[in-house]
Amino acid sequence: MAGDINPRTLQRRVVALRQWHTSQGFNDPTGHPLVKKTLTGIARQHGIPKVKAPALTLDAILHINHVLLEKSTCRNTRDRALVLIGFFGAFRRSELVAMQIQDITFHKAGVEILVPRSKTDQSGEGRTCAIPRGEGALCPVDALQDWLAYLGESGPVFRRITKTDEVLDAGFTGQQVSLIIKRLANMAALENANAYSGHSLRSGFATQARRQGADLVSIMRQGRWQSERTVMGYIEAGDAFQENAAGVVLNATGD
């Protein structure tokens, strides 16, 4: 299947086979040197660069927020809460769609949101994400409270809305989060709007927080990251032109 699927997908399937054999008490066939050598060859022959969605930085968030505030509708209220909570909480798409009203606690200083299970918390111990209040129209806590006014006391936070602005009980999928972000990026006339995805909120937060002086530990805590390498990958991709050695040389020429 090397010519049909991404080598990274193939590697994940091999991992699944390894875990199955191990759980059944069988010898792990994927550890054979021939398998490892074959996978290395496939990666060299068929490997393609990993495509990353661009980061939604604060400037882009401001543009989207401004557009959504132009018209007070149920859908715009939901989308504004989704964007601001998703960005300042550095939430994964899966965490946003799994967010429950009963897991939210408001405080004078901000809001705490329980993340019962995530990619890095497979045992379901749960972690809390704290988002402070902000000033002005960009406050994520106010945006969330505005949206919750449309809902009851339990159930999913982010839900589907009909064309007639009726809020349904059902939540939506991670793919729908990405579609909403693309739509909002187009509404705000962002460059390369269709390239954005739900993950752009999370990577955008890491990039923006680093630019504004937040230390790596606090960034990782807010986004519930466990790998420094992953976070730095987002930051470096987002700052490709911000901290660029060639730019330093060009600016020094003054010509």
N, C-alpha and C positions, 0 to 999 in steps of 0.2 A: 504493500500500500504506500510505499515511499513516494511514488509519483502522484498520488491522489490526495494525500492529506499533509498538513503541516507537520514537520518533524517534531515540533513541541507537543502537538496533539498525540503523535505516535508514542512519544516518551511517556506521556501521562497514561496511555493505555498499558504500556509495559509496567508502570508502577502499580496499576490496578491488578494486573496479573500477578505481580510479586506479592501484593498484600493478600490476594485470595489464596494463593498457594501456602503462604505462611500461616494464615488463619485456619486452614484445613489440616495443618501439620505435615504438609508435603515439602519436599525439597524445592528450593527456589530456582527454577530453570533460567530466570532472567539474569542471574549472576554469572552465567557462563561467559568466559572471555570472548567467545565467538559472537554472542549477543551484543556485548558491549562494543566490540570492534565494528559490528555491522551498524549499530546505531550511530557510532561516530562517523562512519562512512556516509550514511544517509544524510546526516547533518551537513557534512561538507559538500555533498553533491546536490542536495535539494533544499538546503537551508535558505530561508528568506528573512530579511530584517523584520523585527517585531514592530508593528505599527502602533504607535501610541497616540491617543487622542490629545489634542492641545490642551493646555491648562487654562481654566477660566480664572484669570487674575482679578484683582479687586476692581480695576478699571472696567473690565467686561461685566462684572457683577453690578457695578454702579449703573451701567448702561441698561442692563436687563431690568434692574429694579425700577429705574426711571420710566421705562416703557410700561411696566406692569401697573405702576401707580397712576398712569394717565387715565385709566378707566377702571372704576370700582365694580368688578364683577366677581362672582363666586369662583370662576376658573382662575382669574388673575390673582385672587387672594390665596388660593391653593398653591399656584405655581410660585408665587413670591415666597411663601413659607418653605416650599420645597427647595428652592434655590438658596435662600439665606441659611436655613438650618443645615442643608447638605454641605454648604461651603464652610461655615464657621464651626460645624461639628466634624468636618472632614469625614463624612459618612460614606461608606460603600453603598452601591445601589441596593444590595441585598439587605443592608441594615435599614435603609430608608423604607423599603416596601414592607419590612417586618415590624416597623415601629408601631407600638400600640399606645393608645391614649392613656391607659392605666399605668404605663411605665414612665409617665411624665410628671415631674414635680417642679412647681414654680416656687421661686424664692425672690426675696427683694433684690438680690444681686443678680439673678438670672434664672436659668432653668437647668435641671438635671434630667437626663434622658437615659434610662436603663437600656443597655444593649444586651439582651439575654443570651445571644449566641452570635458569633461572627466567624469569619474565616480563620482568625488566629485564636479562637476560643471554642474549639470543637466540643469540649466537654460541657459547655453551657453554664459555666460558672457565673457569667455575666460581668459586664463592666459598665461604669457610669461615665457618660460624657457630660461635662459641665460647659454651658455656653453662657457667658456674661451678657448683661444688658448693654446696649450701645446707645448712642445719642442719635437722634434724627431718624430719617426714613430707612436707614440701613440696619436698624435694630432687629436681629433675628428673633428675639424673644417676643417683641410686639407682633411681628409677622406671624409667628406660630399661634399666639393667642387670638389674633384676628381670624385665622383659619379654623381654630378649634371651636369658635363660636357657632360654626355651621354644623358641628357634629354633636354626638351624644357623649356619654360618659365612658364608653369602652369601644373596642374595635380598632381597626387599622387607622392610622393617622392620615395617610395619603391615599385617597380613594378616586375612583373613576367618577366622572361627571358627564351627564348626558348633554346633548346639543341644546336642550332647553334649560340648562343650568341646574338640573336635579342631581343632588349628591347621592351616589349609590352606596350601599353597605360594603360592597366588595372593594378590596384594594387593587393595586395593579402590579405588574411585573417589573423586573429590572430593565427589561428591554423598553418598556413604556417610559421609564425614567429617562433613558437616553433619547427617545423620540421627543419628549417634552423639552429637553435641553436643546436639541437641534432646532426645534420650532422657536424657542425663545431667542436663541442666537441669531436666527434669521429675522425675527421681529426687531431685534436691537441692531440689525445690520452689521453684525460682527464679521470681520474678515474670515473667510474659510469656514463659514458658519456650520456647514453640514459635517465638518470633521469632528465637532465636539460630541461628547457623549456624557453619560452619567458620571463616568470616572473623572471627567474634567473638573468637577467640583472638588474632589478629594486631592487631586494632584495640584490644582490651583491654589488650594489652601496652603499646602506645604511650600510651594514656590513663593507665595506672597508673604507668608509668615517669616520665611528665611530672609527675604529681601528687607523686611522691616525690623530685623534684628533679633527675632525669637531664636533661642538656642535649640539645638537638635533634640535634646531630651524633652523639652516642653512640646515640640512639634509631634514627636513620636507618641507622647502621652495623649495628646488631643485626638490624634488619628488612630490610636490603638495599634500602632505599628510595632513590630518586634524586630524588624530588620533595618539596621541603619543603611544598608546598601540599597534597599528599596526606596527609602525616603530620599536619599541622595540622588538616586536615579531620576526621580521626579524633579527635584530642585535643579539639577544640572541641565535637564531637558528644557525646563522653563526659563532658565537663565542663560541660554545659549548665546544671546547677544548682550546680556547685561554684564557678565564678568568674562569678557573675551580678551585674551591676550593680544589678538590682532587689533582689537579696538583701541587698546591702550597705546599701541604703536602708532596707529593712524591718528589718534587725537594729539599725540605728542608732536607730530610733524607740523601741525598748524597750517597745512597747505591743502 
